[in-house]
């Protein structure tokens, strides 16, 4: 993809930013289907993640942007053999408003690479998976970097067998200055972020409203 094409797409994001983000209580969104079959929970990931004490936190929706690609590969590892990006594990729970786990929910993510570019012809740093019976998901990927007009972020679409679709973006808490300059950024979409000997670990729990 040429720099000119990428810049044009980045400009489209910036132009739409002012009216894009809408705060919704418990993931209020259109009842669109993601298109992946709901075939049941994934095998137990044994993550042992404790659910939050309450599941009433409002989760903002956000634009999917111009770089979304449907029908991504079913996989948990998005890292590429030739990557120079910093390793990141993204994990969390998908829950109902009464904090019950939603097994078999689809979690579809995509993000820019270590150079701030999206793969728009293939599936580099794109993939989806299903939650296990505990509602848990876990991706191995890298930390995306910034590009013109945007702080680093991860796009996400989440939907359970009987829930509304949530489309949003996740952000990094250690990039306060960059986040502040991004007009789409929202404080309620920060990852719970920590550093480990193997790289970065980020957690975010999604609460989905019924369809």
N, C-alpha and C positions, 0 to 999 in steps of 0.2 A: 504494500500500500504506500502510495507516494505521500510525502510530507504535505503536499497541497491538499490531497483528499482528506488526510487526517485532520488538518487544520480546519477545513470546512466543516467537518463533522463536530469537531470540538466547539466551533463557533455556534453551531446549532444548539448544543447543550447550554452554552452560556446565555444564548438569546431566550431560551425557554425557561431558564431557572427560576425567574421571579414568580411564575404562577404554577410551578410544578408540584411542590411538596404540600401535601394535605395531611393534617393530623387526624388520625382516626382512632376511636376507642376500640380496643380489642380487635385490631386488624379489620376494620370495616372497609370492604372493597367490593368490586363487581364479582358476581358469581361465575366468572369465566373459568373453564377448566384448562389445566396446563397441557393436557394431551398425553400424559404418561398414564399407563394402566395402573390402577390401584390393585395390586396383586397380593397385598398382605404385608406384614412387618418383615423387616430384614432380620437376619440372624442376630442373636444377642451380641452386642458390642462390648458388654461388660465394662462400661465406662463408669458406672456407679455415681452418676451426677445427682446431687441432691436437688430436688425441685425448689423453686422459690417459695417463700412463706405465703405469698399471695400472688394471684395471676390477674390482677386488675390494672396493671401498668399499661397506659396507652402506648401503642406502637405506631409511629408515624409511617404512612405509606410514602413512597417516593417513586420518581419516574424510572422506567426500565431503560430509558436512554435509547440512542440510535444503534447500539451495538448488540442488542439481544439476538441470540440464535436459538430457535427451538430444537427439540429432539437431540439434546446433547447425550454423550455417552453415559451409561450407567457405570459409575466408578467412584471410589473413595480417594484415590491418589491422582491429583492433577499435576504433580511435579513433572517437569520435562528433564530428560537426561542431560541436556546441554544448558540447563538454567544456571544463571549466576545470581538468582534472587535469593533473598533470605528466607529460610524455611519457616512456614507457619502451619500450625494445626488449628483448624477452626472446628469447634464442637459446641454442642448445646442440646437443648430439649425443645420439642414441639408439644405444646400443652393446650388443653381446653381452658375456658375461663374459670372453671372450678379446679384447676391444677391437675386434672387427670392427663396422663400421657396419651398422645395420639400416635399409635403405632401405624406403620404403613404410610405415613405422610411423605410427600415428595418434597425434597429440598434441592433446588436447582440454583447453582451459583455460576457466576462468571466475573472476570476482572481483567484489568490491564496487566501486562507483563512487567518485567524488571526494567524495561525501557519506556514504560508509559504507553504502550501500544496494545490494541486489541487484535486478536486473530479473527478476521471477518471472513476467512475462506475455509477455515478448519475449526478445530475444537481445542486449541491450545488454551489452557486455563479455563476450561468450561466443562461442566459435568453435573450430574444429578445422582441422588441416592434416595433410599427410603429409610425412614426411622425404624428402630427396633421396637419391641413391645414396651420398653421404658420411654419411648418417644425420643431416643437419643440419635444423634447424627455425628459424624466425624469426617472431615476432609483433611487430607494432607496437600498443602499447596505452598505458595510463596506469598510474601508481602508485596502487593502491587505498589507502584510508585506513582507520583503525581504526573499529570499532564496539564496542558494549558487550560486554565480556568477551573481545575478540579483538584481537591485534596485526594490522597489515596483512599480508595474505598472498594468494597466488594458488593456486587449486585446479588440479590437473592429473590427468588420466587419460592413461596412455601404454600402448600395446600394439602389438607387431609382428605380422606375419602368423603367426609360429610361437612367440610368447612368451606368458607370463602377463601378466595385466593388473595394472598398478601404479596405485594411486590414492593421491595424496599432496598435500602443500601446500608451497609455497615461501615463504621469508621474506627480510626485508631486513636486511642486516648492520649498517646504520647506525641501527637502532632497538633498541639493546641493552636499554634499560630497559623499553620496551613489550614486547619479546619475553620478558623475564624474568617478566613478570606473566601471561603466557598459558600455561595449563596444557597446551595441545596442542603448543606450539612445540617444535622439536627443532633442536639445533645443526647436525646433519648435513643440514639442508634449507635452509641459507643460500645465497642467490644470491651468485655472484662479481659484485660490484656496483661500477660506476664511473660517473663523471659525464662527459658529453661536452658540446660546445657545443649539440648538438641535444636534450639531455635525459639520461635515465638509461639505462645499458646493464647488463643482468643476464644472466648465463650460468649454466646448470645442465645437466650431462650426466647422462642416465639410463642405467643399466645394467639390462637386463631378463633375467630367467631364462627358459629355454625352457619351453614349455608341457608 
